[in-house]
Amino acid sequence: MSWWKNLFQDRSSQDEVDYYREGLELLKVGKYHEALTSFRLALRESPGDTAVLQQIAITYTRIGMTDEAIKTYRGVLTKDPGAVGAHYGLAFLLLRDGRQAEAIEHLRAFLASPPEGPEAYRHVRHAQETLMKLLGETVPGEEG
């Protein structure tokens, strides 16, 4: 009889899957391809969502699709030039490619309006230290 109930059940009352949250959980446990699928489904529900696009770029980075990650971060920055997470991720991908001048530009953009909070602190510190090294400045604690 459950099939009969399902047939006439009010679909709007069913819980919808939160693909974005699902993608974050999958990313956290290292299921990158599954996370990418969830983020793509989230993007289908909310086209152009820069938060979803940034998570897609992070996922591409984790599975080694760095060219796709770079394109995705650039797409985010086209939609939202102030997306500091995209500046951060893009900066480090550009550094991997040896594109220091471009990386410096994105590190500066990230540090111009850094995120706040305990989780963000290590990323901000990493960006500061990386920028200082790229500019030939002495990083505090590394004198010597």
N, CA and C atoms as an extended XYZ file, in Angstrom:
432
Properties=species:S:1:pos:R:3:atomname:S:1:resname:S:1:resid:I:1 pbc="F F F"
N         0.803       -1.192        0.000 N   MET     1
C         0.000        0.000        0.000 CA  MET     1
C         0.854        1.267        0.000 C   MET     1
N         2.145        1.136        0.330 N   SER     2
C         2.999        2.319        0.378 CA  SER     2
C         3.165        2.951       -1.003 C   SER     2
N         3.118        2.151       -2.046 N   TRP     3
C         3.234        2.741       -3.388 CA  TRP     3
C         2.069        3.670       -3.664 C   TRP     3
N         0.888        3.333       -3.143 N   TRP     4
C        -0.297        4.164       -3.330 CA  TRP     4
C        -0.124        5.505       -2.603 C   TRP     4
N         0.427        5.418       -1.365 N   LYS     5
C         0.696        6.630       -0.589 CA  LYS     5
C         1.704        7.509       -1.317 C   LYS     5
N         2.759        6.885       -1.834 N   ASN     6
C         3.796        7.638       -2.547 CA  ASN     6
C         3.257        8.279       -3.813 C   ASN     6
N         2.345        7.597       -4.452 N   LEU     7
C         1.780        8.111       -5.702 CA  LEU     7
C         1.043        9.424       -5.470 C   LEU     7
N         0.309        9.508       -4.372 N   PHE     8
C        -0.506       10.686       -4.112 CA  PHE     8
C         0.044       11.608       -3.031 C   PHE     8
N         1.210       11.295       -2.540 N   GLN     9
C         1.816       12.121       -1.493 CA  GLN     9
C         2.136       13.502       -2.038 C   GLN     9
N         1.950       14.493       -1.214 N   ASP    10
C         2.284       15.871       -1.574 CA  ASP    10
C         3.806       15.992       -1.675 C   ASP    10
N         4.331       16.142       -2.870 N   ARG    11
C         5.778       16.181       -3.095 CA  ARG    11
C         6.435       17.384       -2.410 C   ARG    11
N         5.724       18.459       -2.242 N   SER    12
C         6.314       19.646       -1.629 CA  SER    12
C         6.615       19.430       -0.147 C   SER    12
N         5.991       18.433        0.453 N   SER    13
C         6.249       18.186        1.867 CA  SER    13
C         7.461       17.288        2.088 C   SER    13
N         7.966       16.664        1.030 N   GLN    14
C         9.137       15.802        1.170 CA  GLN    14
C        10.383       16.656        1.366 C   GLN    14
N        11.297       16.120        2.150 N   ASP    15
C        12.566       16.831        2.334 CA  ASP    15
C        13.358       16.759        1.040 C   ASP    15
N        13.846       17.913        0.603 N   GLU    16
C        14.681       17.938       -0.585 CA  GLU    16
C        16.128       17.748       -0.162 C   GLU    16
N        16.900       17.171       -1.051 N   VAL    17
C        18.317       16.952       -0.769 CA  VAL    17
C        19.041       18.283       -0.870 C   VAL    17
N        19.866       18.580        0.114 N   ASP    18
C        20.706       19.769        0.084 CA  ASP    18
C        22.036       19.329       -0.529 C   ASP    18
N        22.131       19.470       -1.847 N   TYR    19
C        23.305       18.977       -2.562 CA  TYR    19
C        24.579       19.701       -2.155 C   TYR    19
N        24.453       20.978       -1.831 N   TYR    20
C        25.638       21.731       -1.413 CA  TYR    20
C        26.200       21.152       -0.113 C   TYR    20
N        25.337       20.976        0.878 N   ARG    21
C        25.770       20.419        2.169 CA  ARG    21
C        26.303       18.993        1.990 C   ARG    21
N        25.635       18.239        1.143 N   GLU    22
C        26.090       16.873        0.854 CA  GLU    22
C        27.489       16.895        0.233 C   GLU    22
N        27.704       17.821       -0.695 N   GLY    23
C        29.015       17.960       -1.322 CA  GLY    23
C        30.096       18.312       -0.323 C   GLY    23
N        29.775       19.208        0.613 N   LEU    24
C        30.746       19.580        1.643 CA  LEU    24
C        31.131       18.377        2.506 C   LEU    24
N        30.138       17.581        2.865 N   GLU    25
C        30.407       16.393        3.684 CA  GLU    25
C        31.256       15.378        2.917 C   GLU    25
N        30.954       15.175        1.659 N   LEU    26
C        31.726       14.241        0.836 CA  LEU    26
C        33.155       14.738        0.639 C   LEU    26
N        33.305       16.029        0.446 N   LEU    27
C        34.635       16.631        0.292 CA  LEU    27
C        35.454       16.413        1.556 C   LEU    27
N        34.816       16.591        2.699 N   LYS    28
C        35.479       16.445        3.996 CA  LYS    28
C        36.051       15.040        4.200 C   LYS    28
N        35.374       14.019        3.662 N   VAL    29
C        35.826       12.635        3.860 CA  VAL    29
C        36.608       12.102        2.657 C   VAL    29
N        36.956       12.985        1.733 N   GLY    30
C        37.821       12.592        0.625 CA  GLY    30
C        37.128       11.906       -0.533 C   GLY    30
N        35.819       11.987       -0.611 N   LYS    31
C        35.075       11.401       -1.741 CA  LYS    31
C        34.866       12.501       -2.782 C   LYS    31
N        35.957       12.812       -3.465 N   TYR    32
C        35.993       13.983       -4.331 CA  TYR    32
C        35.088       13.885       -5.554 C   TYR    32
N        35.068       12.760       -6.206 N   HIS    33
C        34.225       12.631       -7.400 CA  HIS    33
C        32.745       12.701       -7.034 C   HIS    33
N        32.387       12.090       -5.905 N   GLU    34
C        31.012       12.157       -5.429 CA  GLU    34
C        30.652       13.585       -5.026 C   GLU    34
N        31.601       14.272       -4.388 N   ALA    35
C        31.388       15.671       -4.001 CA  ALA    35
C        31.159       16.533       -5.234 C   ALA    35
N        31.953       16.296       -6.256 N   LEU    36
C        31.811       17.062       -7.491 CA  LEU    36
C        30.418       16.873       -8.086 C   LEU    36
N        29.922       15.651       -8.057 N   THR    37
C        28.572       15.381       -8.558 CA  THR    37
C        27.540       16.168       -7.747 C   THR    37
N        27.672       16.144       -6.425 N   SER    38
C        26.729       16.870       -5.572 CA  SER    38
C        26.792       18.370       -5.828 C   SER    38
N        28.000       18.905       -5.961 N   PHE    39
C        28.128       20.341       -6.227 CA  PHE    39
C        27.540       20.706       -7.586 C   PHE    39
N        27.706       19.846       -8.562 N   ARG    40
C        27.105       20.121       -9.885 CA  ARG    40
C        25.579       20.117       -9.802 C   ARG    40
N        25.036       19.210       -8.993 N   LEU    41
C        23.580       19.195       -8.797 CA  LEU    41
C        23.132       20.453       -8.059 C   LEU    41
N        23.905       20.903       -7.096 N   ALA    42
C        23.597       22.146       -6.375 CA  ALA    42
C        23.636       23.330       -7.336 C   ALA    42
N        24.593       23.307       -8.245 N   LEU    43
C        24.721       24.391       -9.220 CA  LEU    43
C        23.531       24.399      -10.181 C   LEU    43
N        23.018       23.230      -10.501 N   ARG    44
C        21.840       23.136      -11.368 CA  ARG    44
C        20.640       23.805      -10.685 C   ARG    44
N        20.549       23.639       -9.358 N   GLU    45
C        19.450       24.257       -8.611 CA  GLU    45
C        19.641       25.755       -8.429 C   GLU    45
N        20.902       26.193       -8.437 N   SER    46
C        21.210       27.601       -8.213 CA  SER    46
C        22.321       28.025       -9.177 C   SER    46
N        21.981       28.182      -10.456 N   PRO    47
C        23.008       28.502      -11.463 CA  PRO    47
C        23.786       29.772      -11.122 C   PRO    47
N        25.094       29.684      -11.286 N   GLY    48
C        25.955       30.843      -11.067 CA  GLY    48
C        26.283       31.129       -9.619 C   GLY    48
N        25.858       30.279       -8.704 N   ASP    49
C        26.131       30.487       -7.276 CA  ASP    49
C        27.638       30.407       -7.044 C   ASP    49
N        28.226       31.520       -6.621 N   THR    50
C        29.687       31.579       -6.492 CA  THR    50
C        30.210       30.696       -5.360 C   THR    50
N        29.418       30.488       -4.327 N   ALA    51
C        29.858       29.589       -3.240 CA  ALA    51
C        29.975       28.161       -3.764 C   ALA    51
N        29.011       27.739       -4.558 N   VAL    52
C        29.049       26.396       -5.143 CA  VAL    52
C        30.216       26.293       -6.118 C   VAL    52
N        30.385       27.312       -6.939 N   LEU    53
C        31.485       27.303       -7.908 CA  LEU    53
C        32.846       27.226       -7.221 C   LEU    53
N        33.006       27.915       -6.094 N   GLN    54
C        34.271       27.850       -5.368 CA  GLN    54
C        34.515       26.437       -4.826 C   GLN    54
N        33.468       25.786       -4.363 N   GLN    55
C        33.628       24.412       -3.872 CA  GLN    55
C        33.962       23.463       -5.023 C   GLN    55
N        33.402       23.722       -6.190 N   ILE    56
C        33.747       22.928       -7.374 CA  ILE    56
C        35.231       23.116       -7.693 C   ILE    56
N        35.705       24.354       -7.629 N   ALA    57
C        37.126       24.619       -7.900 CA  ALA    57
C        38.021       23.917       -6.888 C   ALA    57
N        37.622       23.939       -5.622 N   ILE    58
C        38.394       23.239       -4.587 CA  ILE    58
C        38.431       21.745       -4.898 C   ILE    58
N        37.302       21.205       -5.286 N   THR    59
C        37.221       19.777       -5.603 CA  THR    59
C        38.084       19.445       -6.809 C   THR    59
N        38.027       20.276       -7.838 N   TYR    60
C        38.895       20.063       -9.007 CA  TYR    60
C        40.363       20.047       -8.573 C   TYR    60
N        40.733       20.951       -7.696 N   THR    61
C        42.112       21.009       -7.210 CA  THR    61
C        42.488       19.706       -6.522 C   THR    61
N        41.610       19.212       -5.680 N   ARG    62
C        41.898       17.988       -4.918 CA  ARG    62
C        42.045       16.762       -5.809 C   ARG    62
N        41.349       16.739       -6.957 N   ILE    63
C        41.467       15.573       -7.838 CA  ILE    63
C        42.486       15.803       -8.954 C   ILE    63
N        43.199       16.924       -8.869 N   GLY    64
C        44.283       17.161       -9.812 CA  GLY    64
C        43.877       17.821      -11.117 C   GLY    64
N        42.657       18.314      -11.200 N   MET    65
C        42.194       18.998      -12.416 CA  MET    65
C        42.429       20.505      -12.257 C   MET    65
N        43.716       20.872      -12.170 N   THR    66
C        44.049       22.253      -11.839 CA  THR    66
C        43.656       23.251      -12.922 C   THR    66
N        43.715       22.850      -14.186 N   ASP    67
C        43.290       23.773      -15.245 CA  ASP    67
C        41.807       24.115      -15.099 C   ASP    67
N        40.999       23.108      -14.782 N   GLU    68
C        39.571       23.338      -14.572 CA  GLU    68
C        39.341       24.190      -13.328 C   GLU    68
N        40.139       23.954      -12.289 N   ALA    69
C        40.019       24.747      -11.059 CA  ALA    69
C        40.326       26.216      -11.353 C   ALA    69
N        41.385       26.465      -12.106 N   ILE    70
C        41.752       27.841      -12.453 CA  ILE    70
C        40.627       28.509      -13.235 C   ILE    70
N        40.083       27.812      -14.226 N   LYS    71
C        38.974       28.369      -15.021 CA  LYS    71
C        37.776       28.675      -14.136 C   LYS    71
N        37.492       27.779      -13.211 N   THR    72
C        36.342       27.965      -12.337 CA  THR    72
C        36.553       29.153      -11.403 C   THR    72
N        37.737       29.252      -10.803 N   TYR    73
C        38.029       30.411       -9.951 CA  TYR    73
C        37.926       31.707      -10.748 C   TYR    73
N        38.443       31.719      -11.952 N   ARG    74
C        38.355       32.931      -12.786 CA  ARG    74
C        36.895       33.271      -13.080 C   ARG    74
N        36.079       32.258      -13.303 N   GLY    75
C        34.646       32.477      -13.525 CA  GLY    75
C        33.979       33.093      -12.309 C   GLY    75
N        34.358       32.618      -11.132 N   VAL    76
C        33.829       33.181       -9.889 CA  VAL    76
C        34.213       34.657       -9.795 C   VAL    76
N        35.470       34.965      -10.081 N   LEU    77
C        35.948       36.347       -9.967 CA  LEU    77
C        35.317       37.265      -11.014 C   LEU    77
N        34.916       36.708      -12.135 N   THR    78
C        34.194       37.502      -13.132 CA  THR    78
C        32.828       37.905      -12.580 C   THR    78
N        32.171       36.963      -11.898 N   LYS    79
C        30.851       37.233      -11.310 CA  LYS    79
C        30.955       38.080      -10.043 C   LYS    79
N        31.995       37.829       -9.243 N   ASP    80
C        32.167       38.513       -7.958 CA  ASP    80
C        33.649       38.794       -7.720 C   ASP    80
N        34.135       39.950       -8.175 N   PRO    81
C        35.554       40.276       -8.031 CA  PRO    81
C        36.046       40.298       -6.581 C   PRO    81
N        35.143       40.400       -5.640 N   GLY    82
C        35.529       40.430       -4.238 CA  GLY    82
C        35.485       39.082       -3.545 C   GLY    82
N        35.344       38.012       -4.302 N   ALA    83
C        35.278       36.661       -3.717 CA  ALA    83
C        36.671       36.259       -3.239 C   ALA    83
N        36.946       36.538       -1.960 N   VAL    84
C        38.296       36.339       -1.443 CA  VAL    84
C        38.750       34.883       -1.499 C   VAL    84
N        37.833       33.953       -1.329 N   GLY    85
C        38.199       32.536       -1.414 CA  GLY    85
C        38.728       32.167       -2.789 C   GLY    85
N        38.146       32.759       -3.813 N   ALA    86
C        38.601       32.498       -5.179 CA  ALA    86
C        39.989       33.095       -5.396 C   ALA    86
N        40.223       34.286       -4.841 N   HIS    87
C        41.560       34.888       -4.949 CA  HIS    87
C        42.603       33.998       -4.283 C   HIS    87
N        42.275       33.485       -3.114 N   TYR    88
C        43.195       32.631       -2.363 CA  TYR    88
C        43.516       31.353       -3.146 C   TYR    88
N        42.478       30.646       -3.553 N   GLY    89
C        42.695       29.391       -4.282 CA  GLY    89
C        43.437       29.594       -5.582 C   GLY    89
N        43.056       30.624       -6.310 N   LEU    90
C        43.700       30.917       -7.584 CA  LEU    90
C        45.166       31.284       -7.395 C   LEU    90
N        45.466       32.053       -6.367 N   ALA    91
C        46.853       32.465       -6.113 CA  ALA    91
C        47.763       31.254       -5.972 C   ALA    91
N        47.341       30.274       -5.200 N   PHE    92
C        48.210       29.121       -4.970 CA  PHE    92
C        48.292       28.198       -6.181 C   PHE    92
N        47.249       28.143       -6.981 N   LEU    93
C        47.333       27.370       -8.230 CA  LEU    93
C        48.279       28.054       -9.215 C   LEU    93
N        48.226       29.370       -9.267 N   LEU    94
C        49.119       30.111      -10.154 CA  LEU    94
C        50.573       29.951       -9.711 C   LEU    94
N        50.795       29.929       -8.402 N   LEU    95
C        52.152       29.701       -7.900 CA  LEU    95
C        52.678       28.347       -8.353 C   LEU    95
N        51.838       27.330       -8.303 N   ARG    96
C        52.228       25.986       -8.771 CA  ARG    96
C        52.661       26.011      -10.227 C   ARG    96
N        52.015       26.886      -10.991 N   ASP    97
C        52.336       27.008      -12.416 CA  ASP    97
C        53.499       27.961      -12.673 C   ASP    97
N        54.084       28.518      -11.599 N   GLY    98
C        55.210       29.429      -11.759 CA  GLY    98
C        54.816       30.832      -12.184 C   GLY    98
N        53.572       31.198      -12.013 N   ARG    99
C        53.077       32.514      -12.427 CA  ARG    99
C        53.015       33.438      -11.208 C   ARG    99
N        54.196       33.810      -10.731 N   GLN   100
C        54.314       34.551       -9.476 CA  GLN   100
C        53.664       35.927       -9.506 C   GLN   100
N        53.855       36.667      -10.570 N   ALA   101
C        53.301       38.026      -10.627 CA  ALA   101
C        51.775       37.995      -10.496 C   ALA   101
N        51.145       37.074      -11.189 N   GLU   102
C        49.693       36.933      -11.098 CA  GLU   102
C        49.270       36.458       -9.704 C   GLU   102
N        50.044       35.547       -9.138 N   ALA   103
C        49.748       35.030       -7.807 CA  ALA   103
C        49.821       36.151       -6.768 C   ALA   103
N        50.827       37.006       -6.887 N   ILE   104
C        50.982       38.133       -5.964 CA  ILE   104
C        49.739       39.023       -6.015 C   ILE   104
N        49.258       39.277       -7.213 N   GLU   105
C        48.058       40.105       -7.397 CA  GLU   105
C        46.859       39.504       -6.634 C   GLU   105
N        46.696       38.204       -6.732 N   HIS   106
C        45.558       37.548       -6.073 CA  HIS   106
C        45.764       37.423       -4.562 C   HIS   106
N        46.994       37.236       -4.117 N   LEU   107
C        47.261       37.230       -2.680 CA  LEU   107
C        46.950       38.599       -2.077 C   LEU   107
N        47.334       39.649       -2.787 N   ARG   108
C        47.037       41.004       -2.311 CA  ARG   108
C        45.531       41.249       -2.256 C   ARG   108
N        44.811       40.777       -3.262 N   ALA   109
C        43.356       40.940       -3.269 CA  ALA   109
C        42.726       40.175       -2.103 C   ALA   109
N        43.229       38.982       -1.817 N   PHE   110
C        42.735       38.198       -0.695 CA  PHE   110
C        42.998       38.930        0.620 C   PHE   110
N        44.209       39.432        0.782 N   LEU   111
C        44.598       40.081        2.037 CA  LEU   111
C        44.000       41.478        2.208 C   LEU   111
N        43.511       42.064        1.124 N   ALA   112
C        42.878       43.383        1.213 CA  ALA   112
C        41.558       43.313        1.985 C   ALA   112
N        40.930       42.157        1.956 N   SER   113
C        39.659       41.981        2.672 CA  SER   113
C        39.582       40.543        3.176 C   SER   113
N        40.466       40.191        4.114 N   PRO   114
C        40.557       38.795        4.537 CA  PRO   114
C        39.337       38.340        5.335 C   PRO   114
N        39.030       37.064        5.237 N   PRO   115
C        37.934       36.537        6.062 CA  PRO   115
C        38.357       36.547        7.523 C   PRO   115
N        37.385       36.475        8.413 N   GLU   116
C        37.683       36.497        9.843 CA  GLU   116
C        37.252       35.188       10.485 C   GLU   116
N        37.797       34.950       11.662 N   GLY   117
C        37.413       33.770       12.418 CA  GLY   117
C        38.572       32.813       12.586 C   GLY   117
N        38.415       31.885       13.513 N   PRO   118
C        39.514       30.968       13.831 CA  PRO   118
C        39.932       30.089       12.649 C   PRO   118
N        38.981       29.632       11.872 N   GLU   119
C        39.307       28.781       10.720 CA  GLU   119
C        40.048       29.595        9.648 C   GLU   119
N        39.667       30.830        9.482 N   ALA   120
C        40.277       31.677        8.459 CA  ALA   120
C        41.691       32.105        8.819 C   ALA   120
N        41.988       32.154       10.106 N   TYR   121
C        43.281       32.676       10.566 CA  TYR   121
C        44.461       31.981        9.896 C   TYR   121
N        44.443       30.661        9.823 N   ARG   122
C        45.596       29.960        9.243 CA  ARG   122
C        45.740       30.245        7.749 C   ARG   122
N        44.623       30.463        7.062 N   HIS   123
C        44.694       30.793        5.638 CA  HIS   123
C        45.246       32.206        5.434 C   HIS   123
N        44.803       33.107        6.283 N   VAL   124
C        45.298       34.487        6.204 CA  VAL   124
C        46.794       34.502        6.491 C   VAL   124
N        47.209       33.806        7.522 N   ARG   125
C        48.633       33.743        7.891 CA  ARG   125
C        49.463       33.125        6.759 C   ARG   125
N        48.949       32.061        6.181 N   HIS   126
C        49.644       31.401        5.065 CA  HIS   126
C        49.790       32.355        3.883 C   HIS   126
N        48.723       33.079        3.572 N   ALA   127
C        48.783       34.046        2.469 CA  ALA   127
C        49.782       35.159        2.771 C   ALA   127
N        49.791       35.659        4.010 N   GLN   128
C        50.734       36.719        4.398 CA  GLN   128
C        52.179       36.242        4.259 C   GLN   128
N        52.459       35.063        4.789 N   GLU   129
C        53.824       34.531        4.726 CA  GLU   129
C        54.257       34.266        3.290 C   GLU   129
N        53.354       33.731        2.496 N   THR   130
C        53.673       33.451        1.095 CA  THR   130
C        53.957       34.742        0.344 C   THR   130
N        53.128       35.749        0.558 N   LEU   131
C        53.329       37.041       -0.111 CA  LEU   131
C        54.658       37.660        0.307 C   LEU   131
N        54.965       37.602        1.590 N   MET   132
C        56.233       38.165        2.064 CA  MET   132
C        57.422       37.463        1.405 C   MET   132
N        57.372       36.165        1.305 N   LYS   133
C        58.461       35.407        0.653 CA  LYS   133
C        58.580       35.786       -0.813 C   LYS   133
N        57.447       35.909       -1.493 N   LEU   134
C        57.469       36.270       -2.908 CA  LEU   134
C        58.036       37.664       -3.137 C   LEU   134
N        57.812       38.539       -2.167 N   LEU   135
C        58.313       39.909       -2.273 CA  LEU   135
C        59.726       40.065       -1.715 C   LEU   135
N        60.288       38.951       -1.221 N   GLY   136
C        61.644       38.980       -0.692 CA  GLY   136
C        61.750       39.582        0.689 C   GLY   136
N        60.637       39.632        1.393 N   GLU   137
C        60.635       40.181        2.747 CA  GLU   137
C        60.893       39.054        3.751 C   GLU   137
N        61.382       39.444        4.915 N   THR   138
C        61.648       38.453        5.966 CA  THR   138
C        60.340       38.122        6.687 C   THR   138
N        60.080       36.837        6.793 N   VAL   139
C        58.882       36.372        7.496 CA  VAL   139
C        59.226       36.292        8.972 C   VAL   139
N        58.406       36.909        9.836 N   PRO   140
C        58.679       36.849       11.280 CA  PRO   140
C        58.831       35.396       11.747 C   PRO   140
N        59.869       35.153       12.529 N   GLY   141
C        60.122       33.804       13.038 CA  GLY   141
C        61.061       33.001       12.142 C   GLY   141
N        61.375       33.538       10.966 N   GLU   142
C        62.280       32.834       10.046 CA  GLU   142
C        63.563       33.605        9.820 C   GLU   142
N        63.849       34.569       10.720 N   GLU   143
C        65.079       35.339       10.570 CA  GLU   143
C        66.268       34.407       10.773 C   GLU   143
N        67.289       34.707       10.068 N   GLY   144
C        68.389       33.976       10.445 CA  GLY   144
C        69.481       33.548        9.741 C   GLY   144
